[in-house]
Amino acid sequence: MLTLYIGIGVIIIVLLLAMYLIRRLPLHLLIEMLIYDGTIEVQLRVFFKKIQLYEKSFSKRNDLNNQKLNVENVFNLCKKTTKQLKTVRKQVHHLPKVPKTKVIDFTWHTQIGTSNAAETGLAAGSAWTVKMLGIDVVQKYIKMTKQPNLFVEPAFDEKKFETVLLCMVHTKIGETMEVMKYIKSLKQENNHKGESNHEASN
């Protein structure tokens, strides 16, 4: 009987040790976003060393390129994006920095043009505002090992909106699990608020 208890104890210790070691394993997350010709493509890949463990991608149509590409529509898009970023920052304002997670590469290149030089200049300024706010949100919670590469290239002679974002993140499995758990709880909280507001309106 004593041998059985010792065996169970050893198994439990081994399992706890294995879980501890797994949570400390390093991961690299590669996030790529591409917007072109009215299409948004996003791809997430997870690597351990040079071994790809996971890949997820999706694409959808974006109405911006299907509309008249002028400074008003660009301003509306930037205003909407800025509002979303501020909402995210407000929702996670109490979230502490993730100590072991680091952004090791962040490149965001945008080409924008309305075929009108003055409007293109204003639109490019709005794009810079969105990028600076986005970087501010990221840096509040994740350390960047080097300065992000941000570019806004005005296309003065054509109607064009294209953007490419590349982000490489170094993290640990344990921290990734904690962040996913937090995001899940945040979604559940938002869904609960939505249901409460719906019931109150009825």
N, C-alpha and C positions, 0 to 999 in steps of 0.2 A: 504493500500500500504506500509506504514511504517512497519507494522507487517511482511509483506512478505520479505522486505529487511533485517529486523532483523533476520528472520528465515534463510534466505540464508547465512547471515554473521555467524550465529551460526554453521550452517552445515559446512561451509568452515573452521572455526576455529577447529571444532571437527575433520575434515578430516586431517588438517595439524598436529594437535596434535597426531592423531593416526599414521600418517606416521612417525612423529618424534620418537614416542615410539617404533614402529616396527623396525625402523632402528637401535635402540639401543639394541634390543633383542640379548642376547648372543647365539652363536652357537658353536658347536664342530664339526670339520671336521676330519674324520678318513680316512687316505689314506694308503692303503696296496698294496705292490707290491711283487710278488713272481715270480722268474725265476727258472725253474727246467725242466730237460729232454727236453730242446729245446722249452719250452713254457713260454710265459710271461703272467701273470695274474695281472690285476690292478683292485682295487675296491675302490670306494669313497662312504663314508656314511656321512650323515649330521644329527646331533642330536640337539634338543632343550631340555635341561635338559637330561632326559633319553629316550625321545621320538624320534624315528627315523623319520625324515622328508623326506629323499631322499636317494636313493641308485642307483649307476651306476657301472657297471663292464664290462670289456671286456678282451679277451685273444687272443693271436695270436702266431704263431710259430716263433721261433728264430733260425736262421741258425747256430749259434755258435756250438751247440751240434751236428749238423749234419755234421760239418766239422771235420777235424783232429784237436783235441784240443791240440795245442802246443803253445809255448811261442809267436811265430810270430802272430798267430791268436788272442791271448789274447792281445798282444800289439796293434794290429790293432783296436780291439774293444775298448780298453782304449783310444787310440788316437782319435778315432771317437767320443767317449763320451766326452772326454776333449774338443774337438773342439766345440761340441754342447753346452757345459756348458759355454765356453768362449763367444760364440755367444749370448747366453741368457743374460749373464752378460753385454755385450756391448749394447744390445738392451734396457735393462732396467736400464742403469747406472744413468739416471736422475730421476728415480722413487724414491720418498722419502720413508723413513721407514714407515711401517704401524703401528701407535702408539698403537692401541687397540688390535692388533692381536699378539698372542704369540704362539710359539711352546712349548707345555708342555711335549711332549715326542717324541724322535727321536731315533729309533733303526735301525741299518743297519748291518746285518750280512751276510757275504759272505764266501762260501767254494769254493776253487779253487785248481785244481791240473792238471798236465799234465802227470803224471806217471814218470816224471823225476825230481829229487829233486832240481837240480840247476835251471831248467826252472820254476819249481813251485815257487821257492823263488823270481825269477824275476817277475813272473806274479803277485804274491801277493804284491810286491812293487808297481806295476802299479795300482793295485786295490786300494791301499792306496792313491795314488796320485789323482785318480778320486774322492774318498770319501772326501778328504780334500778340493778339489776344489768345490765339490757340497755343502759342509757345508758352505764354504766361501760365495757362492752365496746366500744361504738361510739367513745367518746371516746379510748380508748387508741390508736386507729389513724387516726382521721379527726377533723380539727378542726371544731368547731361554731362558726359565726359568731355565733350567738345562743343564748340559753338555750332548751332544749327545752320545749315546752308539754305537760306531763303532767297528766292529770286522772283521778281515780277518783271516780265518782259512785255512792254507795250507793243502791240501790233497796230501801228497807226493807219495802215492802208488797207486793212481788211477787217471783216467781222469774224472774230475768233475768240473762243474760250476753251483753253486746254490747261489742265493741271496734272502734275505728277507728284505724288508724295511717297517717299520711301523712308521707313522708320525701322531701325534695328535695335532690339531691346535685349539686354542680358539680364537674366533673372534666375531665381531658384524655383523648383517645383512647389515648395511649401508656400512661398509668397504668391505664386500664381494661383494656388488653391484658395488662399485667403482673399485675394482680390476678386476671384470669381464668386466666392461665397458672399462677399460684400455687395457685388453687383446684383446677384440674385435677390438678396434681401431688399435692396433698393427698388428693384422692379416690383417685388411683392408689396412693398410699402406704397408705391405709386399706384398699383392696381387697386389696393385697398382704399386709397384716397379717392380714386376715380369711381369706385362702386359706391362709396359713402356720398359723394357729391351727386351721383345719379339718383340714389335713393332720396336724398334731400330735395332734389328738384321735382321728384314725383310726389 
